[in-house]
Amino acid sequence: RRVAILISGRGSNMTALIEAAKAKDYPAEIVLVISNIAGAGGLAKASDAGIETATVESKPFGKDREAFERKLHDVLVAHNIELVCLAGFMRLLTPWFVKQWEGRMLNIHPALLPSYRGLHTHERALADGVKIHGATVHFVVPEMDSGPIVMQGAVAVHDDDTPDALAVRVLGVEHRIYPDALRLVASGGTRLENGFCKTGNAG
Ligand code: GRF
């Protein structure tokens, strides 16, 4: 499976996916990294790893999200991309774009969905006093940080945790589960069927 990773920032999840995909038996090949932010830190890391990169800036399009996405879509299609991984891609996608990649686009979110959608997940988890926190890989649907869950990983919350300390431990989980989730989806072992995430042999 030919995979593109969409980023906006440092790209540590991107790096975890690139590293995992080096394994001989890995069912996906990372062929392209696209950033919507010029000069995003992850772009240099991807180039260093020998992966083709592209920048499709969202800023010039302002509020015209679909115009930005049509350009993004064209780049993906031109590279024969089959699966898209959002990895710290800080841009809401329209229903149109989501439809183009239905069942073929994953996102990682730093919380145990459906809890803590959106930003500042670690601060909010600590403020609520939850004892378990974590990360989720899910298929992308039009609603933000929603969609059928492919995989989750949990960490215990410590009494003296800070948002930063918790973020570091959750990030460790993210780097473990995203490659595993992509492996499942790229191999066809897990797929989207009638809006649900199904695991098992196809057919
Ligand atoms: C990760 O925590 C991801 O879950 C989130 O944004 C962060 C991106 O980090 N939505 P990185 O760019 O993968 O290092």
py3Dmol code that shows the C-alpha trace and the ligand (Angstrom):
import py3Dmol

protein = """\
ATOM      1  CA  ARG A   1       0.000   0.000   0.000  1.00  0.00           C
ATOM      2  CA  ARG A   2       1.277   3.422  -0.944  1.00  0.00           C
ATOM      3  CA  VAL A   3       0.940   5.779   2.020  1.00  0.00           C
ATOM      4  CA  ALA A   4       1.165   9.559   2.377  1.00  0.00           C
ATOM      5  CA  ILE A   5       1.586  11.233   5.756  1.00  0.00           C
ATOM      6  CA  LEU A   6       0.122  14.693   6.320  1.00  0.00           C
ATOM      7  CA  ILE A   7       1.838  16.855   8.923  1.00  0.00           C
ATOM      8  CA  SER A   8       1.886  20.416  10.243  1.00  0.00           C
ATOM      9  CA  GLY A   9       4.733  20.280  12.742  1.00  0.00           C
ATOM     10  CA  ARG A  10       7.655  18.342  14.171  1.00  0.00           C
ATOM     11  CA  GLY A  11       6.538  14.977  12.816  1.00  0.00           C
ATOM     12  CA  SER A  12       7.516  12.542  15.552  1.00  0.00           C
ATOM     13  CA  ASN A  13       4.586  10.250  14.699  1.00  0.00           C
ATOM     14  CA  MET A  14       5.617  10.539  11.058  1.00  0.00           C
ATOM     15  CA  THR A  15       9.104   9.369  12.010  1.00  0.00           C
ATOM     16  CA  ALA A  16       7.669   6.417  13.936  1.00  0.00           C
ATOM     17  CA  LEU A  17       5.698   5.380  10.843  1.00  0.00           C
ATOM     18  CA  ILE A  18       8.714   5.791   8.550  1.00  0.00           C
ATOM     19  CA  GLU A  19      10.868   3.677  10.873  1.00  0.00           C
ATOM     20  CA  ALA A  20       8.258   0.930  11.188  1.00  0.00           C
ATOM     21  CA  ALA A  21       7.734   0.791   7.439  1.00  0.00           C
ATOM     22  CA  LYS A  22      11.391  -0.118   6.943  1.00  0.00           C
ATOM     23  CA  ALA A  23      10.649  -3.625   8.195  1.00  0.00           C
ATOM     24  CA  LYS A  24      10.640  -6.104   5.328  1.00  0.00           C
ATOM     25  CA  ASP A  25       7.238  -7.561   6.118  1.00  0.00           C
ATOM     26  CA  TYR A  26       5.540  -4.192   6.716  1.00  0.00           C
ATOM     27  CA  PRO A  27       2.481  -3.962   4.428  1.00  0.00           C
ATOM     28  CA  ALA A  28       2.777  -0.230   3.729  1.00  0.00           C
ATOM     29  CA  GLU A  29       5.354   1.987   2.078  1.00  0.00           C
ATOM     30  CA  ILE A  30       5.627   5.639   3.069  1.00  0.00           C
ATOM     31  CA  VAL A  31       6.119   7.333  -0.284  1.00  0.00           C
ATOM     32  CA  LEU A  32       5.211  10.949   0.441  1.00  0.00           C
ATOM     33  CA  VAL A  33       5.045  13.452   3.298  1.00  0.00           C
ATOM     34  CA  ILE A  34       2.968  16.595   2.789  1.00  0.00           C
ATOM     35  CA  SER A  35       2.925  19.604   5.085  1.00  0.00           C
ATOM     36  CA  ASN A  36       0.377  22.418   5.017  1.00  0.00           C
ATOM     37  CA  ILE A  37       2.916  24.633   6.808  1.00  0.00           C
ATOM     38  CA  ALA A  38       6.041  25.742   4.941  1.00  0.00           C
ATOM     39  CA  GLY A  39       9.190  24.752   6.791  1.00  0.00           C
ATOM     40  CA  ALA A  40       7.485  22.381   9.234  1.00  0.00           C
ATOM     41  CA  GLY A  41      10.155  20.529  11.219  1.00  0.00           C
ATOM     42  CA  GLY A  42       8.971  17.156   9.999  1.00  0.00           C
ATOM     43  CA  LEU A  43       9.767  17.966   6.362  1.00  0.00           C
ATOM     44  CA  ALA A  44      13.527  17.969   6.930  1.00  0.00           C
ATOM     45  CA  LYS A  45      13.272  14.734   8.907  1.00  0.00           C
ATOM     46  CA  ALA A  46      11.358  13.098   6.066  1.00  0.00           C
ATOM     47  CA  SER A  47      13.901  14.250   3.475  1.00  0.00           C
ATOM     48  CA  ASP A  48      16.729  12.949   5.660  1.00  0.00           C
ATOM     49  CA  ALA A  49      14.953   9.601   5.680  1.00  0.00           C
ATOM     50  CA  GLY A  50      14.863   9.658   1.886  1.00  0.00           C
ATOM     51  CA  ILE A  51      11.119  10.265   1.591  1.00  0.00           C
ATOM     52  CA  GLU A  52       9.715  12.619  -1.025  1.00  0.00           C
ATOM     53  CA  THR A  53       8.149  15.728   0.505  1.00  0.00           C
ATOM     54  CA  ALA A  54       5.722  18.358  -0.668  1.00  0.00           C
ATOM     55  CA  THR A  55       4.311  21.543   0.820  1.00  0.00           C
ATOM     56  CA  VAL A  56       0.733  22.504   0.052  1.00  0.00           C
ATOM     57  CA  GLU A  57       0.225  25.650   2.066  1.00  0.00           C
ATOM     58  CA  SER A  58      -3.247  26.109   3.473  1.00  0.00           C
ATOM     59  CA  LYS A  59      -2.750  29.736   4.452  1.00  0.00           C
ATOM     60  CA  PRO A  60      -3.052  31.308   0.971  1.00  0.00           C
ATOM     61  CA  PHE A  61      -6.485  29.733   0.593  1.00  0.00           C
ATOM     62  CA  GLY A  62      -7.830  31.453   3.708  1.00  0.00           C
ATOM     63  CA  LYS A  63     -11.346  30.266   4.436  1.00  0.00           C
ATOM     64  CA  ASP A  64     -11.698  28.370   1.154  1.00  0.00           C
ATOM     65  CA  ARG A  65     -10.934  24.993   2.673  1.00  0.00           C
ATOM     66  CA  GLU A  66     -12.103  23.022  -0.349  1.00  0.00           C
ATOM     67  CA  ALA A  67      -9.793  24.864  -2.726  1.00  0.00           C
ATOM     68  CA  PHE A  68      -6.854  23.921  -0.490  1.00  0.00           C
ATOM     69  CA  GLU A  69      -8.064  20.359  -0.286  1.00  0.00           C
ATOM     70  CA  ARG A  70      -8.539  19.995  -4.041  1.00  0.00           C
ATOM     71  CA  LYS A  71      -4.878  20.868  -4.443  1.00  0.00           C
ATOM     72  CA  LEU A  72      -3.927  18.433  -1.692  1.00  0.00           C
ATOM     73  CA  HIS A  73      -6.090  15.740  -3.271  1.00  0.00           C
ATOM     74  CA  ASP A  74      -4.481  16.294  -6.689  1.00  0.00           C
ATOM     75  CA  VAL A  75      -1.013  15.780  -5.199  1.00  0.00           C
ATOM     76  CA  LEU A  76      -2.141  12.577  -3.471  1.00  0.00           C
ATOM     77  CA  VAL A  77      -3.716  11.228  -6.646  1.00  0.00           C
ATOM     78  CA  ALA A  78      -0.677  12.169  -8.741  1.00  0.00           C
ATOM     79  CA  HIS A  79       1.432   9.997  -6.427  1.00  0.00           C
ATOM     80  CA  ASN A  80      -1.011   7.068  -6.589  1.00  0.00           C
ATOM     81  CA  ILE A  81      -1.565   7.253  -2.853  1.00  0.00           C
ATOM     82  CA  GLU A  82      -3.818   4.552  -1.415  1.00  0.00           C
ATOM     83  CA  LEU A  83      -3.823   5.413   2.296  1.00  0.00           C
ATOM     84  CA  VAL A  84      -3.440   8.737   4.115  1.00  0.00           C
ATOM     85  CA  CYS A  85      -2.151   9.111   7.678  1.00  0.00           C
ATOM     86  CA  LEU A  86      -2.774  12.378   9.491  1.00  0.00           C
ATOM     87  CA  ALA A  87       0.032  12.896  11.994  1.00  0.00           C
ATOM     88  CA  GLY A  88      -0.208  16.198  13.810  1.00  0.00           C
ATOM     89  CA  PHE A  89      -2.023  17.680  10.815  1.00  0.00           C
ATOM     90  CA  MET A  90      -3.674  20.735  12.383  1.00  0.00           C
ATOM     91  CA  ARG A  91      -6.303  21.441   9.810  1.00  0.00           C
ATOM     92  CA  LEU A  92      -9.975  20.516   9.822  1.00  0.00           C
ATOM     93  CA  LEU A  93     -10.990  18.628   6.706  1.00  0.00           C
ATOM     94  CA  THR A  94     -14.252  19.182   4.830  1.00  0.00           C
ATOM     95  CA  PRO A  95     -16.806  16.406   4.270  1.00  0.00           C
ATOM     96  CA  TRP A  96     -15.801  16.491   0.585  1.00  0.00           C
ATOM     97  CA  PHE A  97     -12.174  15.599   1.281  1.00  0.00           C
ATOM     98  CA  VAL A  98     -13.110  13.060   3.926  1.00  0.00           C
ATOM     99  CA  LYS A  99     -15.432  11.376   1.417  1.00  0.00           C
ATOM    100  CA  GLN A 100     -12.615  11.065  -1.147  1.00  0.00           C
ATOM    101  CA  TRP A 101     -10.570   9.110   1.390  1.00  0.00           C
ATOM    102  CA  GLU A 102     -13.338   7.297   3.231  1.00  0.00           C
ATOM    103  CA  GLY A 103     -11.993   4.163   4.865  1.00  0.00           C
ATOM    104  CA  ARG A 104      -8.503   5.062   3.628  1.00  0.00           C
ATOM    105  CA  MET A 105      -7.532   7.866   6.030  1.00  0.00           C
ATOM    106  CA  LEU A 106      -6.334   7.512   9.622  1.00  0.00           C
ATOM    107  CA  ASN A 107      -5.727  10.060  12.365  1.00  0.00           C
ATOM    108  CA  ILE A 108      -3.988   9.871  15.716  1.00  0.00           C
ATOM    109  CA  HIS A 109      -5.372  11.775  18.673  1.00  0.00           C
ATOM    110  CA  PRO A 110      -3.661  12.188  22.055  1.00  0.00           C
ATOM    111  CA  ALA A 111      -6.558  11.002  24.228  1.00  0.00           C
ATOM    112  CA  LEU A 112      -8.756   7.971  24.740  1.00  0.00           C
ATOM    113  CA  LEU A 113     -11.622   8.902  22.422  1.00  0.00           C
ATOM    114  CA  PRO A 114     -14.459   9.635  22.705  1.00  0.00           C
ATOM    115  CA  SER A 115     -13.078  11.553  25.704  1.00  0.00           C
ATOM    116  CA  TYR A 116     -11.172  14.780  25.119  1.00  0.00           C
ATOM    117  CA  ARG A 117     -11.687  15.601  21.491  1.00  0.00           C
ATOM    118  CA  GLY A 118      -9.926  18.761  20.338  1.00  0.00           C
ATOM    119  CA  LEU A 119      -6.950  20.540  21.852  1.00  0.00           C
ATOM    120  CA  HIS A 120      -5.231  20.584  25.265  1.00  0.00           C
ATOM    121  CA  THR A 121      -6.192  16.994  25.995  1.00  0.00           C
ATOM    122  CA  HIS A 122      -3.564  16.454  28.699  1.00  0.00           C
ATOM    123  CA  GLU A 123      -4.475  19.588  30.668  1.00  0.00           C
ATOM    124  CA  ARG A 124      -8.139  18.629  30.556  1.00  0.00           C
ATOM    125  CA  ALA A 125      -7.505  15.040  31.603  1.00  0.00           C
ATOM    126  CA  LEU A 126      -5.470  16.232  34.607  1.00  0.00           C
ATOM    127  CA  ALA A 127      -8.116  18.809  35.539  1.00  0.00           C
ATOM    128  CA  ASP A 128     -10.726  16.039  35.577  1.00  0.00           C
ATOM    129  CA  GLY A 129      -8.547  13.800  37.718  1.00  0.00           C
ATOM    130  CA  VAL A 130      -8.839  10.783  35.416  1.00  0.00           C
ATOM    131  CA  LYS A 131      -6.535   7.908  36.307  1.00  0.00           C
ATOM    132  CA  ILE A 132      -6.158   6.511  32.802  1.00  0.00           C
ATOM    133  CA  HIS A 133      -5.277   8.511  29.702  1.00  0.00           C
ATOM    134  CA  GLY A 134      -3.842   7.609  26.323  1.00  0.00           C
ATOM    135  CA  ALA A 135      -4.014   7.841  22.561  1.00  0.00           C
ATOM    136  CA  THR A 136      -6.328   6.676  19.772  1.00  0.00           C
ATOM    137  CA  VAL A 137      -5.907   5.849  16.096  1.00  0.00           C
ATOM    138  CA  HIS A 138      -9.181   6.118  14.206  1.00  0.00           C
ATOM    139  CA  PHE A 139     -10.599   6.282  10.705  1.00  0.00           C
ATOM    140  CA  VAL A 140     -11.361   9.878   9.768  1.00  0.00           C
ATOM    141  CA  VAL A 141     -15.000  10.968   9.458  1.00  0.00           C
ATOM    142  CA  PRO A 142     -16.286  14.525   8.949  1.00  0.00           C
ATOM    143  CA  GLU A 143     -16.657  15.213  12.681  1.00  0.00           C
ATOM    144  CA  MET A 144     -13.360  16.187  14.308  1.00  0.00           C
ATOM    145  CA  ASP A 145     -11.622  13.500  16.404  1.00  0.00           C
ATOM    146  CA  SER A 146     -14.438  11.038  15.827  1.00  0.00           C
ATOM    147  CA  GLY A 147     -14.731   7.940  13.725  1.00  0.00           C
ATOM    148  CA  PRO A 148     -14.325   4.198  14.127  1.00  0.00           C
ATOM    149  CA  ILE A 149     -11.466   3.337  16.446  1.00  0.00           C
ATOM    150  CA  VAL A 150      -8.685   1.149  15.072  1.00  0.00           C
ATOM    151  CA  MET A 151      -6.431   1.038  18.142  1.00  0.00           C
ATOM    152  CA  GLN A 152      -5.903   2.635  21.539  1.00  0.00           C
ATOM    153  CA  GLY A 153      -3.097   2.641  24.059  1.00  0.00           C
ATOM    154  CA  ALA A 154      -3.336   3.728  27.689  1.00  0.00           C
ATOM    155  CA  VAL A 155      -1.056   5.164  30.351  1.00  0.00           C
ATOM    156  CA  ALA A 156      -1.637   5.551  34.079  1.00  0.00           C
ATOM    157  CA  VAL A 157      -1.964   9.142  35.268  1.00  0.00           C
ATOM    158  CA  HIS A 158       0.327   9.931  38.202  1.00  0.00           C
ATOM    159  CA  ASP A 159      -0.705  12.064  41.186  1.00  0.00           C
ATOM    160  CA  ASP A 160       2.092  14.561  40.541  1.00  0.00           C
ATOM    161  CA  ASP A 161       1.742  14.603  36.733  1.00  0.00           C
ATOM    162  CA  THR A 162       2.092  17.789  34.724  1.00  0.00           C
ATOM    163  CA  PRO A 163       0.619  18.237  31.241  1.00  0.00           C
ATOM    164  CA  ASP A 164       4.118  18.056  29.769  1.00  0.00           C
ATOM    165  CA  ALA A 165       5.125  14.914  31.631  1.00  0.00           C
ATOM    166  CA  LEU A 166       1.866  13.225  30.686  1.00  0.00           C
ATOM    167  CA  ALA A 167       2.272  14.346  27.073  1.00  0.00           C
ATOM    168  CA  VAL A 168       5.677  12.669  26.891  1.00  0.00           C
ATOM    169  CA  ARG A 169       4.291   9.327  28.096  1.00  0.00           C
ATOM    170  CA  VAL A 170       1.257   9.533  25.802  1.00  0.00           C
ATOM    171  CA  LEU A 171       3.537  10.380  22.877  1.00  0.00           C
ATOM    172  CA  GLY A 172       5.439   7.171  23.585  1.00  0.00           C
ATOM    173  CA  VAL A 173       2.145   5.306  23.246  1.00  0.00           C
ATOM    174  CA  GLU A 174       1.343   7.170  20.019  1.00  0.00           C
ATOM    175  CA  HIS A 175       4.633   6.090  18.482  1.00  0.00           C
ATOM    176  CA  ARG A 176       3.838   2.478  19.353  1.00  0.00           C
ATOM    177  CA  ILE A 177       0.191   2.260  18.268  1.00  0.00           C
ATOM    178  CA  TYR A 178       0.256   4.277  15.037  1.00  0.00           C
ATOM    179  CA  PRO A 179       2.616   1.873  13.237  1.00  0.00           C
ATOM    180  CA  ASP A 180       0.605  -1.091  14.577  1.00  0.00           C
ATOM    181  CA  ALA A 181      -2.694   0.448  13.466  1.00  0.00           C
ATOM    182  CA  LEU A 182      -1.362   1.258   9.996  1.00  0.00           C
ATOM    183  CA  ARG A 183      -0.088  -2.303   9.720  1.00  0.00           C
ATOM    184  CA  LEU A 184      -3.590  -3.634  10.442  1.00  0.00           C
ATOM    185  CA  VAL A 185      -5.311  -1.306   7.990  1.00  0.00           C
ATOM    186  CA  ALA A 186      -2.722  -1.618   5.206  1.00  0.00           C
ATOM    187  CA  SER A 187      -2.826  -5.410   5.391  1.00  0.00           C
ATOM    188  CA  GLY A 188      -6.617  -5.367   5.109  1.00  0.00           C
ATOM    189  CA  GLY A 189      -6.927  -7.049   8.507  1.00  0.00           C
ATOM    190  CA  THR A 190      -8.878  -4.057   9.765  1.00  0.00           C
ATOM    191  CA  ARG A 191     -11.215  -2.087   7.551  1.00  0.00           C
ATOM    192  CA  LEU A 192     -14.177   0.241   7.593  1.00  0.00           C
ATOM    193  CA  GLU A 193     -17.469  -1.517   6.858  1.00  0.00           C
ATOM    194  CA  ASN A 194     -20.837   0.233   7.064  1.00  0.00           C
ATOM    195  CA  GLY A 195     -19.324   2.856   9.335  1.00  0.00           C
ATOM    196  CA  PHE A 196     -17.788   0.325  11.717  1.00  0.00           C
ATOM    197  CA  CYS A 197     -14.234  -0.813  12.156  1.00  0.00           C
ATOM    198  CA  LYS A 198     -14.028  -4.520  11.402  1.00  0.00           C
ATOM    199  CA  THR A 199     -11.115  -6.824  12.092  1.00  0.00           C
ATOM    200  CA  GLY A 200     -10.708 -10.281  10.612  1.00  0.00           C
ATOM    201  CA  ASN A 201     -10.130 -11.826   7.214  1.00  0.00           C
ATOM    202  CA  ALA A 202     -11.828 -10.126   4.308  1.00  0.00           C
ATOM    203  CA  GLY A 203     -14.618 -11.947   2.526  1.00  0.00           C
TER     204      GLY A 203
END
"""
ligand_1 = """\
14
GRF
C 0.593 14.399 18.543
O 0.381 14.404 19.915
C -0.669 14.043 17.817
O -1.427 13.088 18.463
C -1.346 15.382 17.828
O -0.367 16.313 17.558
C 0.868 15.802 18.007
C 1.785 15.789 16.841
O 3.074 15.434 17.179
N -2.609 15.489 17.309
P 4.125 15.011 16.084
O 4.118 16.120 15.020
O 3.707 13.689 15.502
O 5.422 14.952 16.797
"""
view = py3Dmol.view(width=600, height=400)
view.addModel(protein, "pdb")
view.setStyle({"model": 0}, {"cartoon": {"style": "trace"}})
view.addModel(ligand_1, "xyz")
view.setStyle({"model": 1}, {"stick": {}})
view.zoomTo()
view.show()
